[in-house]
Amino acid sequence: MSLLAARPAPGVDDVGTRSVSGPDAASRREPTVLRRGATMRVVAIADADSYVKWAAAMLDSADGIDPRMLIVRTPLTVSRAQERAALAGTTLGVGEPAARSVSRVAHGGIVPRLRALRPDVVLIAGRGQFVRLVQREIDRLERRPIVVAGLPGISIPAQRGAATYRRHCDLLVVHSLRERHAFSDLCARLNIDVPLGLATLPYARGRLPAAGGTDLVFAAQAIVPGTRDDRQRLADLLVAAARSRPDRRVVLKLRSRENETETHFERTRLVELMHERPGNLVVSYEPMRTALQTAEGLVTVGSTAAVEAIALGVPVIALDMFGVRKTLLNTVFRGSGLFGDADDVIARRFRHPAAQWMTDNYFHDPAESTWWTQVCELVEQRRRGALAPRPVPPPRGGALHLAFERKSVLGHEDRTLTGALALAIGVPLAGIVVRLRRYRNRGRALSWSDESGDITVTPALYQDPIRRRVRR
């Protein structure tokens, strides 16, 4: 049984998975059906690698559904190799029937495909602007599905954009008790009314055999740390760790090759900073679960891979050599007992997390993960006409603003004249807005520097350049 599989409350007999008691309950769970007796069709729509992985795993955690995935062509779309890695170990990653369930579409093909598939639920898996763009397409459907969105991993701090771009979904999925509290607080601060559903990170499954491995696996992040100097320090540390134990491997686990993209823009690739790399420092693009099968321990600054490792019983070092702050996306590890410095990495002093931290952060009782029961109830309400749709309102700026939103997400995949015009006007205008915002906020302690809570009500300090998405 999946350690983190979503489970509805016992006794649900009209919607959701029906609970079956007894020692072999996992093998006798009945399929997810609604009162009308039809298995639900759920379509995930994604583009970037981490979101494809998350969406496939979320579909796997909902039993008795007819799962499909549409991968939309954008500058961030996964390569075929990334797709195979993201789907590995899920129903969508196995066999010929699975291959027919995953297809690639252009933006203009979303509505025709959804009309043909007639899904009960659409799970939008992508960055905020992508979510809003796809939801505008869903708003065009005559038969409206339930719209669910979420984030593919650790979401502490809860960020303004994460809630704002998903505010018109029927359900926003979070993955820990701490995240639920943080997003509830954030939405209240921003006057956003969106239902929250608690799930568990579905791709953190099971435990590995007791034999254990010998690799030090480092889970790289594209934007953490951010500066070239800090990334050079990190590269030097990995080289030093490899040289200190020439009999054991250091595995630099990357999500993208040089000609591939990922969710965030990596300005300085770690592998390019490793001069005279020792032979036991290797680069891996395999699925994280595969890399962890030979791991003695995992090292990261703030990657969700830490949660995946913990679920498998692999010890972790959350590297604090650059500090612990929201901009490093590692404040979630406070109280975990996982923090360690460069000396700990070289000595391979890996740690297991504190029990209370696990309960609050991603390892709550699976019975509390009621997101799928909520989805089933929403589907029933929509079928009865008791649930009003939540359409995305037209933006200020009208058609030109819409064209800019579309172009900024689709990049070169959008070949319209209005998109090119909107980009020519919008990029300099966006630059002016950013500079004005920085001028207005100079000297102020904004929420990114407020370490007393788990939310940020000011926009993210790191922004991927629009040109990157447009030109690829």
N, C-alpha and C positions, 0 to 999 in steps of 0.2 A: 504494500500500500504506500502511496506517496506520503511522505512525512508532512508535506505542506498542502495536500490536496484540499480544495474547498469542500466544505460539508455543510449541508443545511441542517436545521434543527431537527431532532428526532420527532417523528409523528407527522411530518408533512405528507399528506396523502392526495393532494390535488395538484400541486405545482412543485417543481424541484425534484430532486432524487429522493425516492422513498427510502426511509431508513429500515434496515433489516438487522435485528439484533442477533447475537450469537458469535461464536468464535470465528466462523468463516464468513462473517458479514461482508467483507470486502469482495468476496467472489460471488455474492448473491445480490448485489445492489441492483435494483431495478432501473431501467432507463428513465431519463428525464422526460416526462410527458406532461402535457397540460390536460385540462378537463376534456378537451375535444379529442384526446387520444393521439394527437400527432406529435412525433418527435420534432423538436425545434431545430430549425436551420439557423446557424450562427455564422456570419461572415466577418472575418477580420480584414481590415484595410490598413496596410502599413507601407513603409518605404525603407527606412534606415535599418541597419543590422540589429542593433539592440532592441528595437521595437518589433522586428520580425520574430526574434527569439522570444520576447515576452508574450507576444500575441499567440504564437503557436503553443507555448506552455500554458497560457490561460485557457485556450480551447481544450487542451488535454485535461485540464482539471475539472471540466464540466462534462459529466457523464451523459451518455444517451443522446448526444446532439449530432446533427449532420454538419460537420465543420468545413468551412471553405476559407481560403485566403486570397485576397487580391493585393498584389504588390504593385503600387502605383509608380510609374516612371517619373522620377525627379532626379536632380543632381546627387541626392544622397542615397539613391536606391542601391540595395545590396547587389554585389556581384553574384554570379552563380555559385562560386566557392563559398562566399559568405552566407549565402542562402542555405547551402547544405549544412554548414556548421551551425547556423541558427536553428534549423529544423531537426538537427540530430537528436535522436532519442524521443521524439514526439510522434504522434500518429501521422502528422503531416509530413514527416521525414522518412516514412517507411513504405516501400513498395510502389507499384504502379498505380493503384487506386489513390494513394496519397498524392502522387505526381499530378493526377487529374484534378485534385482539389486545390492546387496552388497555381495561380495564373498571374501573368503580368498584364497590366492595362495602362493605357494613357488616361490622363485626367478626364478627357472627354468620353471615355468608355465606362466610367464609374456608374452613371445613371442607367445606361442600357443593361449592364451586367446585373445590377441590383434589381432592375425590373424583371429580368429573366429568372434570377435566383429566388426572389420574393422572400428575403430573410425575415425571421422574427426579431433577430437581434443583430446589430452591427457593432463590432468592437473596433473603434478607431485607435490605432496605435501609431503615434507619430508625435513630432514636436508640435508646440502649440499652434503655430500658424497652419501647419498641415491639418491638424484636427479641425480647425475652423473652416478651412477650405473644403474639406470632405463633407463637413456637416452642411455647408451651403448646398452641396449636391444632393444630400439626403433630403433636404427641405423641398426639393423638386419632385419627390416621389409621391404618387397618389396613395400608395399603401405604405404608411410610415412605420419603420421598425423602431424598436427600442434602441437608443444610442448610448453606448457605454464607452468610457475612455479611462485611461489611467497612465501611470508612469512605469518605466521598465525596471526600476530598481530602487535603491535607497533614495528617498525624497525628503530627507532632512538636511538643510532647512527646507520647509515648505515655501515655495517661491511664488511671488505674485503672478507671474505669467502662467504658471502651472494651473492655477485656479481660474484666472481671467479667460484664457483661451478655451477652457473646457466648461465654462459656466452654463452653457445651454444644452449640455448632455443630460440624459435622464438619470445617469448614475456615474459618479466619479469614484474609481476604485483606488484605495490606498492599501498598504501592506503591513501595517503594524499598529498596535494600540497607540504608540507615540505619534505616528503619522496621522492617525485619525484625530487625535487631540489637536495636533498642530494645524491640520487643514480646516478643522472646525473653527479654530481661533482665527486663522487667516481669512476664511470666508466671512466670518462675522465682522472683522475689521474692514473688509472691502465691500461689505453689503452685497455679498454674492450668495444666492440661494440655490445650491445644488446638492442633491442627496449624495451621501458618502456611503460606499460599500466596503466592508473589510474583507480582504482576501489575504492569502499568504503567498509568498514568492514561490510560484509553482515549479520553477526549475531547480529549486534547492531540494533535492530528493535523496532519501535513503542514506545509508552509511556504507563506506567502503569496507572491503575485507580487512581483517585486523593486521595483515602482514605489513602494511605501511610502505611508503616509498622513500626515496632519498633525494628528490629534486627540491630545490628552493624555487618556487614558482612566483614570479613577480607579475601582478596584474596591472598593466599600464593603463593610464588614462590620458586622453587627448589634451585636456585643459588643466590638469592638476599634476604637478605644479605647473604654473603658467610661464614663468620667465625662462629664457634660454640658460641663464646662469644656474638656476635651480635644477633645470633638467640635466645640465651637465654634471652637477653634483650627484644627481640620482644615477646617471649613467656610470660615473666613476665608482659609486658605491657598489653597483652590480658587478663591475669588473673586479673590484677588490674582494667581493664575496666569492667570486669564482676562483680567484687566485689563492684565496685562503684555504680552499678545499678542492684541490685539483682532481680528487677522486670522485667528486659529486658534481652534478650539473646545477647550473643556475639557468632557469628557463624564463626568458622574456616573452610573456604571453601578450601578443598583439591582436587587435581586432581587424586590422586592415593592412593590406600590402600597399606598396608605393602607388600603384595605379588604382586603388580602391578608396572609397570614402567611408566614413562612419558618422555617427550622429553629431559629434562635435568636430570642429576644425582643429587639427593638430599642426601648429605652426613649426614646431621643432620635433622631429622624430628622434626618439631615444637611440635607436639603432645607428643613426648617423653620427652620434656623439661618442660612440664607443671605438676609440682608436686602439689598434692592436688587441682586438678582442680575443681572450683566451678560448681555446677549443671547447672547453666545458661550459661556456656561456652560449647557449643556443636560443634561437628565435623560433617561436611556435605560433601557428595560426589555427591550430586544431581547437575543437570545442573546449570550453573551460572544464567541463566535467571530465573529459578525456585527460587533459593536462593534470588534473588533481588526482587521478588514479595512480600516478607515480610520484606524488608530492610528499615530501617530509613536512612541508609547511608552506603557507602562502604569505606573501608580503604585498602590501598595497598602501597607498595613501588614503583613499576613500572609496574604492571600487565596491560595487555590489558583489563582486566575486568573493569578498570576505564572508558574506552570508552564505553563499553557495558552499564555500569550504567548511564553514562551521556545521552546516547541515550534514556534511559527509564525514564529520569527525576529524577534519584536518585542522591542525592548529594554525594560528594566524599571528602576524605582526602588523599592526596598524602603524605605519611609519609616521613619527611626529617630528622628524628632523627639520621640517619647514614650519612647524608650529601646529596649533590646533585652532582653527577658526572656520567660519562659515564659507569663506571664499575657497577654502581647500576641500570643502564638502566632507570633512571628517569629524565634525562635532558630534555626529551620531555615535561615535565610539567612546565618548566620555562615560565613565563608569563601567566600561566593559572589561577593563584589565588587559586590553589588547595592545595598548600603545607601547612602542619600543623605538629605540634610536638606531643610528648607523652601527654602533658596536653590537647591538642585539642582533641585527641582521647578519653581520659577518660571523658572529658566534652561533647563529641559528637558534636563538633562544625564543622559540615560538610559544604561544600561549593559547589557552582555551578561555572563553568568555565567562563572566560571572552569570550565575543562574538568573538573578533578577533582571539583569540587563537583557538576557535572552527573551524573557517573558514580555518585556516592554517593546522589544525591538525584533520583530520578524519571526519570533518563535512562540507566539501565544498559542493557547489551546485551539486546535483546528476547529472545534465546535463553534468558536466565536466567529469564524469566517463565513458569514452569511450572505456574501455578495451574490451568489448564484440564486439563492432563494429569493432575494430582492429582485433580481432580474426576472425570474419566472413570474413573480407577483406583478411586476410592471407590464409584462407581456399580457397577462390576463386582464389587467385594467385597460390596456390599450384596445384589446379585442372587444371589451364590453363598451368601449366609448367613454370610459370613466377617467381617462388620462389624457390631458391636453398635450399637444406637441410643444416643444420648446425651440422654436425656430431662431436662427441667428438673425438679429435685426440688421437692416442695411447700415453700412458705416457712414460716418460723417465724411463728406468728400465724394459721395456718390459713385458713379461708374468708374471714375479715374482711380479712386481709392481701391475699389474692387479689383481693378486691373493690376494695381501695384501689389496687392495681396497675392493674387494669382501668380504674377511673374516672380515675386520673391520666393515663392515655394517651388514653382515648377522650373524656373531658370530657363535653360535652352529648350526644354520641352514645350514651353509656351512660345509660339512663333507669331503671335498676333501683333498687329501694329499698335493696338491700344496698350498692350503689355510693354512694348519697347518704349512708347511715349511715357507711360506711367513711371517706368524705371528711370528714364532720363530726368524726369522732374522729381521723382520721389527720393532718389539716393542723396542728392545734395540737400534736399529738404530734411531728410532724416538726420543727416550730419549736423545741420543747424540745430535741430531739436535736441540732439544729444549734447551738443556744446552748451546750449542754453540751460539744459538740465544740470550739467556739471557746474556751470557758473552759479546757478541759483542755489545749488546744494553745497557749495564750497565751504569747508570748515564745519559742516554739520555732521553730527554722528548719526548716520543713516542706519537702517535696520540690518544691513550687511555687516556692520561693525558692532552691532549690539549683540553680545554673546550671552545675554541673559535668557533668551528664548529660542524657539525652534522655527520661527517664521521670518520672512523678509517681505516687507510691504513696499519696498522700493525695487525698481527693475534690476534685473541681473547685471552685474558688473562686467560679465564676459558676454560678448555678442559676436557671433560668427559673421564675417563680412558677406553682404548680399552678393557681391561680385563673385565670391567663391562658388556660391550655389548657381549663379547664372551662367558662368563660363565653362563649368566642367562638362 
